[in-house]
Amino acid sequence: MPRSDAAALDSLELAGSIVVVANQEVATVRSAARMARALEQRYGGERVSIVIARYDAGSEIRQQDVERVVGRPVAFVFPNN
């Protein structure tokens, strides 16, 4: 979601949970970390979760690496198959 889209951000006020989706690419993980931090500040950390799409267990970037960068556990992974 673009950071400048105020209407989209305002609509999240009513959401019970907010999911940030990332994959195992460095740029995506960093972007997801920034987005998660911004969403946590605005809506509270208990509403924000992280999932990994197209998860590849053989990737150099492991689930633990993603969790370290985003600063929270990954809630779910969708395998790349």
VEXDO-774309 format. One record per residue: residue number from 0; residue in three letters; x, y, z of N, C-alpha, C, O in turn. Coordinates in Angstrom, 3 decimals, padded with zeros to 6 digits, m for minus. Example, Ala and Ser with C-alpha at 12.3 -4.5 7.8 and 13.67 -1.06 7.14 Angstrom:
2
 resi resn   n_east  n_north     n_up  ca_east ca_north    ca_up   c_east  c_north     c_up   o_east  o_north     o_up
    0  ALA  013.190 m005.690  007.800  012.300 m004.500  007.800  013.200 m003.300  007.800  014.236 m003.319  008.465
    1  SER  012.850 m002.250  007.080  013.670 m001.060  007.140  012.900  000.030  007.870  013.409  001.138  008.039
This chain:
81
 resi resn   n_east  n_north     n_up  ca_east ca_north    ca_up   c_east  c_north     c_up   o_east  o_north     o_up
    0  MET  000.840 m001.169  000.000  000.000  000.000  000.000  000.889  001.236  000.000  001.822  001.331  000.797
    1  PRO  000.609  002.168 m000.874  001.398  003.406 m000.885  001.219  004.185  000.412  000.105  004.306  000.920
    2  ARG  002.306  004.709  000.942  002.235  005.454  002.199  001.422  006.724  002.077  000.906  007.229  003.074
    3  SER  001.301  007.247  000.870  000.614  008.519  000.684 m000.897  008.359  000.521 m001.604  009.359  000.403
    4  ASP m001.399  007.146  000.512 m002.825  006.910  000.313 m003.556  007.009  001.652 m003.769  006.007  002.334
    5  ALA m003.931  008.219  002.008 m004.559  008.480  003.303 m005.875  007.735  003.459 m006.180  007.253  004.550
    6  ALA m006.657  007.632  002.396 m007.944  006.935  002.484 m007.747  005.460  002.821 m008.492  004.898  003.624
    7  ALA m006.754  004.839  002.213 m006.482  003.423  002.508 m006.009  003.258  003.947 m006.426  002.332  004.641
    8  LEU m005.140  004.155  004.391 m004.674  004.084  005.779 m005.817  004.306  006.754 m005.902  003.619  007.772
    9  ASP m006.687  005.245  006.464 m007.832  005.493  007.332 m008.762  004.296  007.384 m009.355  004.016  008.426
   10  SER m008.899  003.583  006.268 m009.797  002.421  006.250 m009.292  001.296  007.148 m010.078  000.454  007.581
   11  LEU m008.014  001.270  007.427 m007.457  000.234  008.304 m007.865  000.421  009.766 m007.707 m000.493  010.575
   12  GLU m008.386  001.594  010.106 m008.850  001.838  011.481 m009.887  000.799  011.901 m009.954  000.422  013.071
   13  LEU m010.688  000.342  010.955 m011.758 m000.599  011.256 m011.310 m002.059  011.195 m012.059 m002.950  011.595
   14  ALA m010.113 m002.309  010.704 m009.632 m003.690  010.548 m009.259 m004.291  011.890 m008.629 m003.645  012.728
   15  GLY m009.658 m005.529  012.075 m009.287 m006.240  013.301 m007.848 m006.716  013.271 m007.201 m006.819  014.313
   16  SER m007.347 m007.005  012.080 m005.950 m007.396  011.923 m005.429 m006.862  010.591 m006.175 m006.688  009.627
   17  ILE m004.136 m006.613  010.573 m003.467 m006.085  009.390 m002.307 m007.013  009.079 m001.461 m007.263  009.938
   18  VAL m002.262 m007.522  007.859 m001.244 m008.492  007.477 m000.297 m007.861  006.464 m000.723 m007.350  005.428
   19  VAL  000.984 m007.905  006.778  002.024 m007.452  005.860  002.591 m008.706  005.198  003.062 m009.619  005.876
   20  VAL  002.542 m008.737  003.871  003.010 m009.901  003.121  004.367 m009.589  002.510  004.548 m008.563  001.854
   21  ALA  005.320 m010.495  002.735  006.668 m010.333  002.181  007.084 m011.634  001.513  006.460 m012.676  001.710
   22  ASN  008.140 m011.559  000.726  008.771 m012.773  000.231  010.208 m012.770  000.746  010.540 m011.978  001.628
   23  GLN  011.042 m013.616  000.227  012.393 m013.752  000.766  013.432 m012.946 m000.012  014.600 m013.331 m000.056
   24  GLU  013.035 m011.860 m000.611  013.974 m010.963 m001.277  014.373 m009.854 m000.306  013.542 m009.360  000.455
   25  VAL  015.628 m009.473 m000.336  016.154 m008.495  000.619  015.356 m007.196  000.601  014.960 m006.704  001.658
   26  ALA  015.118 m006.639 m000.565  014.399 m005.360 m000.659  012.984 m005.484 m000.105  012.495 m004.572  000.562
   27  THR  012.333 m006.597 m000.375  010.963 m006.799  000.108  010.929 m006.930  001.621  010.038 m006.385  002.273
   28  VAL  011.884 m007.643  002.181  011.936 m007.814  003.643  012.171 m006.465  004.317  011.529 m006.151  005.319
   29  ARG  013.073 m005.681  003.780  013.333 m004.354  004.359  012.106 m003.456  004.263  011.774 m002.742  005.209
   30  SER  011.444 m003.495  003.127  010.236 m002.703  002.946  009.130 m003.166  003.891  008.414 m002.346  004.465
   31  ALA  008.995 m004.465  004.048  007.991 m005.014  004.970  008.285 m004.581  006.401  007.362 m004.287  007.160
   32  ALA  009.550 m004.540  006.773  009.923 m004.101  008.117  009.526 m002.645  008.342  008.979 m002.300  009.389
   33  ARG  009.802 m001.796  007.355  009.413 m000.376  007.476  007.897 m000.226  007.558  007.380  000.543  008.368
   34  MET  007.193 m000.975  006.706  005.734 m000.895  006.688  005.157 m001.403  008.018  004.254 m000.784  008.581
   35  ALA  005.671 m002.513  008.508  005.171 m003.066  009.771  005.380 m002.086  010.920  004.488 m001.898  011.747
   36  ARG  006.556 m001.462  010.974  006.814 m000.482  012.043  005.850  000.693  011.953  005.322  001.139  012.972
   37  ALA  005.617  001.197  010.754  004.700  002.325  010.589  003.276  001.931  010.977  002.576  002.693  011.643
   38  LEU  002.856  000.751  010.562  001.506  000.292  010.903  001.367  000.047  012.404  000.329  000.354  012.990
   39  GLU  002.410 m000.505  013.027  002.383 m000.729  014.482  002.242  000.586  015.227  001.487  000.673  016.196
   40  GLN  002.955  001.604  014.789  002.875  002.906  015.454  001.484  003.508  015.332  000.984  004.128  016.270
   41  ARG  000.870  003.326  014.191 m000.438  003.943  013.953 m001.596  003.134  014.544 m002.540  003.703  015.092
   42  TYR m001.518  001.793  014.430 m002.654  000.949  014.806 m002.395  000.012  015.982 m003.326 m000.632  016.466
   43  GLY m001.171 m000.076  016.444 m000.849 m000.975  017.548 m000.274 m002.298  017.055 m000.758 m002.873  016.080
   44  GLY  000.748 m002.766  017.728  001.452 m003.967  017.315  000.630 m005.232  017.351  000.894 m006.162  016.589
   45  GLU m000.358 m005.287  018.216 m001.168 m006.504  018.336 m002.036 m006.754  017.107 m002.512 m007.871  016.906
   46  ARG m002.245 m005.748  016.297 m003.085 m005.895  015.089 m002.285 m006.226  013.838 m002.862 m006.611  012.822
   47  VAL m000.957 m006.083  013.896 m000.113 m006.254  012.712  000.582 m007.614  012.764  001.166 m007.986  013.781
   48  SER  000.512 m008.348  011.656  001.234 m009.617  011.557  001.958 m009.689  010.217  001.649 m008.959  009.275
   49  ILE  002.930 m010.592  010.165  003.766 m010.758  008.977  003.573 m012.169  008.440  003.555 m013.130  009.209
   50  VAL  003.429 m012.296  007.130  003.430 m013.602  006.483  004.458 m013.578  005.352  004.766 m012.525  004.794
   51  ILE  004.973 m014.746  005.032  005.901 m014.887  003.914  005.189 m015.646  002.809  004.705 m016.758  003.018
   52  ALA  005.130 m015.043  001.639  004.558 m015.691  000.465  005.685 m016.312 m000.353  006.815 m015.823 m000.349
   53  ARG  005.363 m017.386 m001.047  006.327 m018.073 m001.910  007.557 m018.509 m001.135  008.682 m018.371 m001.614
   54  TYR  007.341 m019.039  000.068  008.438 m019.446  000.952  009.214 m020.605  000.344  008.633 m021.600 m000.090
   55  ASP  010.529 m020.462  000.318  011.434 m021.488 m000.186  012.386 m021.865  000.941  013.243 m021.068  001.324
   56  ALA  012.242 m023.072  001.472  013.072 m023.513  002.594  014.556 m023.538  002.235  015.402 m023.487  003.128
   57  GLY  014.887 m023.616  000.948  016.277 m023.642  000.509  016.867 m022.265  000.235  018.023 m022.161 m000.173
   58  SER  016.106 m021.228  000.447  016.574 m019.872  000.178  017.663 m019.462  001.169  017.697 m019.933  002.306
   59  GLU  018.546 m018.579  000.719  019.577 m018.043  001.614  018.967 m017.195  002.717  019.524 m017.103  003.811
   60  ILE  017.840 m016.583  002.443  017.136 m015.781  003.452  016.109 m016.696  004.117  015.117 m017.089  003.504
   61  ARG  016.364 m017.022  005.365  015.501 m017.967  006.096  014.399 m017.208  006.840  014.422 m015.981  006.941
   62  GLN  013.452 m017.962  007.349  012.362 m017.365  008.117  012.915 m016.586  009.312  012.429 m015.500  009.625
   63  GLN  013.917 m017.133  009.971  014.519 m016.463  011.131  015.140 m015.126  010.735  015.120 m014.179  011.522
   64  ASP  015.689 m015.039  009.530  016.258 m013.777  009.053  015.163 m012.731  008.872  015.328 m011.572  009.254
   65  VAL  014.058 m013.146  008.295  012.925 m012.235  008.106  012.438 m011.755  009.467  012.195 m010.562  009.653
   66  GLU  012.293 m012.670  010.419  011.814 m012.298  011.757  012.762 m011.319  012.436  012.320 m010.394  013.115
   67  ARG  014.060 m011.519  012.255  015.041 m010.615  012.867  014.922 m009.214  012.276  014.979 m008.224  013.005
   68  VAL  014.757 m009.128  010.963  014.684 m007.822  010.297  013.381 m007.098  010.627  013.394 m005.897  010.898
   69  VAL  012.258 m007.814  010.607  010.976 m007.145  010.868  010.704 m006.978  012.361  009.813 m006.222  012.750
   70  GLY  011.465 m007.678  013.193  011.344 m007.495  014.636  010.143 m008.165  015.272  009.683 m007.747  016.334
   71  ARG  009.634 m009.202  014.629  008.498 m009.940  015.174  008.427 m011.297  014.507  009.003 m011.489  013.436
   72  PRO  007.730 m012.245  015.120  007.616 m013.571  014.506  006.786 m013.536  013.224  005.878 m012.718  013.077
   73  VAL  007.109 m014.421  012.319  006.303 m014.606  011.114  005.096 m015.445  011.515  005.246 m016.516  012.103
   74  ALA  003.911 m014.959  011.200  002.676 m015.630  011.606  002.391 m016.866  010.760  001.845 m017.852  011.257
   75  PHE  002.762 m016.813  009.473  002.428 m017.917  008.577  003.321 m017.832  007.346  003.761 m016.751  006.954
   76  VAL  003.582 m018.992  006.743  004.299 m019.020  005.466  003.470 m019.754  004.436  002.854 m020.779  004.729
   77  PHE  003.461 m019.219  003.225  002.813 m019.875  002.088  003.929 m020.453  001.233  004.720 m019.701  000.665
   78  PRO  004.008 m021.784  001.131  005.117 m022.396  000.390  005.075 m022.075 m001.094  004.018 m021.804 m001.663
   79  ASN  006.232 m022.110 m001.695  006.397 m021.851 m003.120  006.338 m023.184 m003.859  007.371 m023.746 m004.224
   80  ASN  005.134 m023.683 m004.076  005.021 m024.944 m004.823  003.886 m024.939 m005.790  003.666 m025.929 m006.488
